[in-house]
Amino acid sequence: MHSTPEGPNLVLEGDNLPFLTALPDASFRLIYLDPPFNTGRTQSRQNSTSTRSVNGTHHGFKGQSYDTVKGALYSYDDRFTEYWDFLEPRLAEAWRLLDDRGTLYLHLDYRESHYAKVALDALFGRESFLNEIIWAYDYGARTRSRWPAKHDTILVYVKSPTNYYFDSAEVDREPYMAPGLVTPEKVARGKLPTDVWWHTIVSPTGREKTGYATQKPEGILRRIIHASSAPGDWVLDFFAGSGTTGAVAGALDRRFVLVDENPDAVAIIRRRLTVAGIPFA
């Protein structure tokens, strides 16, 4: 991709890391990521000592060291060790690729969001943490042995904590939960969403359904893209899955780059964008 306004929307198949490292700095206003978690391999325990040092062997952006973070992560859950080794360089590239007003949305489930929060604090700086969004839904199997897990977490970090892009006026509004407590004018207009989003999953029989197992609903991406980018801005998703990011970005007049290493996912994306009449290369 060239970072010029004339560049086409792109859909690419392959390992995302070599592609990311070839892109120029500050190419994107918005990056949305919904990475896989389960790598399918077993990792033996590694004992790590967590000590803070200004002369650590691994330094992050803004001079931050995350030797300590990695040590702590490893000691909590060995399954995360391999996952962090996989995800860490890709998140570092995401930081580099965001422009000065850019925002990262990292979409995770409840099992790894707390690990990733610590890791992103080290990469971006704690002052760049903007929100922890809870996407709550009510669908699927139930359990009687614990509270059923019916939410995902979306961690939101900005490149600059004092100069990021956010347009709440463009975001879709929600009904008031207690409409009797506000004026009729406010009821008619609706309220701005908070950091808890109630939104159904993709219906198995609905218009959006592509057949991709982890497909995310367009309403979630529409809210993100409206809030954190403007028409004409570049949007990146390098775990593109079913292509929801591209479908919504294209419909909202944003430009996008989608990357996925799964040939089935890329085929679904290309078919979905073609049917929607969204151009891409």
N, C-alpha and C positions, 0 to 999 in steps of 0.2 A: 504494500500500500504506500502511496505517496501522500504526504501530509498537505496536499494542495486541495482547494475547494473543488477542483474538477475531477478528483479521484472517484472511481466507482465504488458502490457498495461491494463488499467481498464476502464470499463464502468459501472457506478453505478447509481441506481435509488433511490431517496430520498432527504430529506432536506440536503442541502450541509453543513450547519454550524456544526452539530455534527461530521460529517466526517472530516471536515477541522481541527477542534480542536484536533483531535486524531492523526494528522500527525506530524512527527518530523520537527523541525526547518530546514530552508534552504534546502528544498527538491527539489526545482524547479528552473530551469534557466529562464523559461518564463511562465508568466500567462497572458492569454487572457480572457477578460470578456466582454460579451454582455448581461448585465442584463436587466430584464423587468423593465419598469418604472411604469406602471399604476397598482396600487394595488387594485383598484376597491372599495375603501372605502372613505367616506367623513370624513375629519378632521376639527374640529372646530378650530378657531383661538386661538393660544397661544401667549400671549405677553411675549417677552423675552428681557431682558436688556443685551446689548452687552458691557461687561466690561472686559478689559484685566487684568489678575492677575497671578502672578507666583505661587500662591497658589490655583489655580482653582480646582474644584472638579473632573474634568475629564482630565487626562493627556494622551497624545499620545506618540509616540515613540520619542526618542531623547530629552525627557523632554518637548516636546511641549504641550501646553494646547489648547484644542479646545472647551472650554466653549464658547468663543467668536464666533467661527465659527458656532457652532450649533445655538446660539442665532440669529446670522445674517441670517442664512439659514431659520430659522423658520419665521422670520419677513418678508422675501421676499415672500414666497409662502407656505401656509399651506399644500398644497398637497405634498410638499417635506418633511414635518416633518415625516410622517410615512415612506416614502421611505428611508430617511436617517437613521431612526431607524432600518430599515431592512438591508440596505446596509453597514452601518458603521462597524459592527462587522465582516462582511465578507471581507471588504477591509483591516481591521486590520489583519485578518488572512492571507490575501494575502501578506502583508508586511512581516509577520513572516515567511511565507513559501518560499519566494524568497531567493536564495542563494546570496552570496556576490557580484556576478556579474549579478544578475538577473534583469529582466525588467517586469513591468506591463503595459499592454495595456488595457485601459478601453474604450469600444466602446459605444457611446451614441448618441442620436439625439440632435438637436439644443435646445430643450426645457429644458434640464437639465445639459448640459455640463458645464455651467458657475458655477452652484452650486457645481458640483462635483470637479471642479478645486480648489475651495477654500478648500473643505474638504480634498482633497488629499495633498494640500500644508501643511495642519496641520498634516496629518498622516505620510507623507514621509519626509517633509521638503521642502521648496521652492527650495533649491539648487538641489534637486533630480528630479525636473521637467525637462524632456528632450525635449519633442515636443508636440505640438497640431497638429495632422494630420487631414486634411480635406479630406474626401473621397467624391468626387463629381461624380454625375451620372445624367443621363438625361432620365428618364422614369417615366411613371405614369401620374396622373391627373394634370391639369394646373388650375391656378386661375388667374383671371383678376383684383382682388381686392388688390393684393400685389405681391411682387416678389416671384415666386414659390420656395418653399424650396426643394432643390435637393442636399442635402449633409448630411453626418453624421460627427461626431467629434470623434476622437480617441485620448484620453489623454495618454501620455507615461511618466511613472515615473520609475526611476532606484533605486535599493537598495543602491548603492554607487555611488555618482556623479563623483568619480575619478577612478572607477575601474569596470565599467560595460562592458558587452560583446556587441560588435556591429561589424558586418562584412559586410561592404557595397559591397565588391567584389562579394558576393554571390547573391546579390539582382538583380532581373530582371531589365533590362534597358528599357528606353522609347525612342520613336522617338523624335527628336528635333522639336519644334514647328516652328522654323525658320531655316530649314536646310541650306539655302543659306548663312547663316552667319558663318558657321563652316566648317571645312575641310571635304573632302569626307571620310577620315578615321574615323572621329568622327561621321559622319552620319551613317556609316556602323555599328559602335559599339553601338550607342545610348548613351543617357545620364542617369546619376543616377537620380532617382526620388527625388523630393523635398518633402516638407511637404504637398503638395496638390496632391492627387492621383485621376486621372481621370480613372474610371473603371466602366463598366456597372454592373447593378444588375444581379442576377441570372435570366437567360432567362426562361420564363414560359414553353417553349418547348425545353429547352436545355438539354444537357447530365447531368448536375449537379443537375437538379431539383429533390427534394425529396418530395415536397408537404408540407413542413414545412413553415409556414407563414413568419417567420422572418429569413429565411436562408440567410447566407452571402456567397458571392462568394469565390471560392477557391483562386482566384488570390490575394485577399486582405490578406488572411491568409498565403499564400505562401510567400509574401513579408515580413510579420512580422516574420514568423518562420525562414526564411533564414537569416534575419538581426540579430535577437536577440537570436539565439540558434545555437548550433553545432550538428552534427550527434551524437546520443547517449544521448543527454541531455533530461531531463524530462520537459514536457510541461503540464500545468494544465489549464483546462477550467471547472469551476463549475457552469456555466449557459450554458450547452453544446448545447442545442437546437437541430439542425439537425446534429450535429457532424462534421461540417466542420473542426474544429481544429484538431480532431483526424484523419480525412481522409487525411489532408495535412501533419500533423506531421508523420503519419505512412508511407506515400509515400516518405517522405524526411529522413527516418531513424532516426527520433526522437521517444522517448518513451513518452507516454501520459497517463493522467488520465482525464476522462470526468465524470461529475456529472450533473444530471438533475432530478427534482422531477416529471416531466410530463411523465407518462408511454408511451404516444404516441411518445414523443420525443425520449425516450430511445429505443423504438422499431425501429424507423427510423434509429437511430445511429447504432444499432446492425446489421440491414439489410444492411445498407450502407457499413459498414466496412467488413462484410462477403463477399459481392459482390466484393469489392475491393481486397479481399485476405489479409487484414490486421489483424493479430492475436490480440486477446484481451481476457480478462477474465471477 
